[in-house]
Amino acid sequence: MPPVVRPYRGVAADERRRERREKLLDACLDAVAESGVSTVTVDDICARAGLSKRYFYESFGDRDAILVSALDDVIDTVGTALNELEQEHGSTEERVAHTAAALVRALTADPRSSLLYTEASANPALEDRRRQMVDRFTPLLMKAVLDADPADPRAEAATVLMIAGTTELLDRWLRGTLTFTEAEFVDTLTALGVALATSF
């Protein structure tokens, strides 16, 4: 017979674990925002969360695991935004504009999270997950933005170029290298996207 796990101060054990996990993820994002992906440590995350390593390893296997989990939250946000675009109609410019705005909103909703995406190349586990994200969303973007057949290699190449270029521009914009307002940034992405979408 399994042991009975009683609530602590009225909070069930599963809920306490969930709360600790969320605190650790939030602390991880703070650490990334302050010093970048490459310098994040388990010790730092635990100190920021006010939790012992025991509770860290209750939810995550290692540092890479929590970074990937945090990036997964970003991917889910982007996925939700892109799935809503599947029903979009209109001209190429309208589709590109809607997509650019949705991506910028999703990736900047929490500036800490966007760094996980733009700095993914600094961590092999994050880069692997980012590549999985690109593979997952490329067919969707091919249809939503280009209204193209996912089997068309030229359309695939154009879409991957859009994703890679947007990632680099987003990184520069977030770091202040590109001094656009959000509206100007979306307009710029739209103009570049339309130019690429209509070039083949």
N, C-alpha and C positions, 0 to 999 in steps of 0.2 A: 504494500500500500504506500503510495507516494506521500512524502511529508506535507503537512498542511502549511502553506505560506500565508501568514496572517498580514493584514494591512498594517502599515506603520504610520501612526498619526493619521489614520483614515485614508491613506494612499496605498493602493494595491501594489504588489511587487513589480508587476509588468509595467505599470504606469511610472513607478520610480525609475526603472531601467530606461524607459523611453525618455524621461526627463533628463537623466544623466547623459544619455546619448546626444540629445539635442544640445545640452550645455557644452559637451566636448566638441561637437561640430561647430558651434558658434565660436568657441575658443580657437579652433583650428582656423576659421576664417579670419579672426582677428590677427592671428599670428602671420598668416599669409599676407594680409593687408599691410602689416607693419614691416615685414622684412623679406617677403617673397617666398615662393614655394621651396626653393632649394635649402633654406635654413630652418625650416620648421622641424621641431623635435617633439617627441612624445612628452618629455619632461616639461617643455614650455606649454604645450597644450593643457596638460594636467594642472599646472600651476595657475594658468589663466582661468581654468574651469573650477578651480578649488576642489579637485577630486584626486584621489590616489590613482596610481597606475593600475591597481586591481580593477578599478571601475573602467579604466580605459580598455583593458584587455577583455573585459566583460562584453564589450560591443565591437571592438576592432582588433584584428590580428597584429597590425603593426602600423607604422606611420603612413605607409603607402595606402593601406586600407582606408584610413580615415580621409585622406586626400581624395581618393577615388570616390568614396561615398559622398563627399561634399560636391565633387564635380557631377556626380549622378543627379544631384538635386538641380544643378544648373541645366543639365541635359533634359531632365523632365520638364523644366520650365520652357525651354526652347521647343521641345516636342509638342507641348500643349499649344504654343503659339503657332507653330507650323501646321499642325493638324487642322487648326481653325481656317487656315488659308486654302485648304483643299477645296472649299466651296466657293472660293473667290472666282469671279469672272471679270471680263473687261479687257482693256487693251494691255499690251505688254508693259507699257509704262505704269499703268495702274497696278498691275500684278507685282511688278518690281518694287514700286513705292510701298505697297502694303507689306510686302515681305521685309523690306529694309526697316520699316518702322517697327514691325513686330519683333525682328531680331534684336534691334537696338534696345527696345523696351525690356525684352527678356534677359538680355545679357548685362544690362545695367541696373536692373531692379535692385540688386545688392552689389555695389561696386567691389566688395570683397570677393564675391563669387566669380565675377568676371575675370579676375586675375588668375584663377585656377585654369580657366580656358585659355587665356592669352599666354600664360607662362607654362603651359603643359609640356613644352619641349624640354623643360628643365628637370623633368622627372619621368623616367621610362614608363612607369605604371600609368601616370596621367596621360602621357602621349599615346600610349596604346588605347586607352579609353577614348581619347579625343578622336583617334582615327576610326574607332568603331562608330562614334557619333557621326562622323562625316559619311561613312559608308551607309549608315542607317538613314540619314536625311537627304543624301544626294538624289535618289529616285523621286522623293517627295518634292524637292525643289525643282527638279527637272520638269515635273508636271505642273506645279503651282506657278512657277516663274516663267519657264520657257514654253509651257504647253507642249512639251516634247515627249517622244517615245523614250521610256527609260532604257531601251535597248540601243539607242542611237549613241555611238561612241563620241561623236563630236559634241553632242549636247551634254554628255557626261563630262567631257573635258572642260567645257565652258562653265558648267556648274561647279566643278571642283575648283576651277580658277577663281570663281566668284567667292567661294567659301574661304579659300586661302587668302585672297586679297582682303576680304572683309575682316578676317582675323587680324591681319597685320595692321590695317587701318584702325581697327577698334583699339588695339594695344597702344598705338601712337596717340590716338584721341584721348584715351583714358589717362595717359601719362602727361597730357598737355602739350605734346609735340605738335599736334594738329589743333589749332585754336578755333575750332568750330563750336557754335552752339549746337544743341542736340538737333534742332530743326535743320540747321545748315549741314550737319553731318549726314542726316537721313537723306537730304536732297542730293548731296554729293554721291552717296552710295547708289541712289536711284539713277542718277545720270550715268554713272559708270556701268551700272548693271544693265541699263537699257542699251548703252553702246555695245556692250558685249553680247547681249541677247539678240540684237538685230544684226550682228556682224557675220552670221553664217546661215 
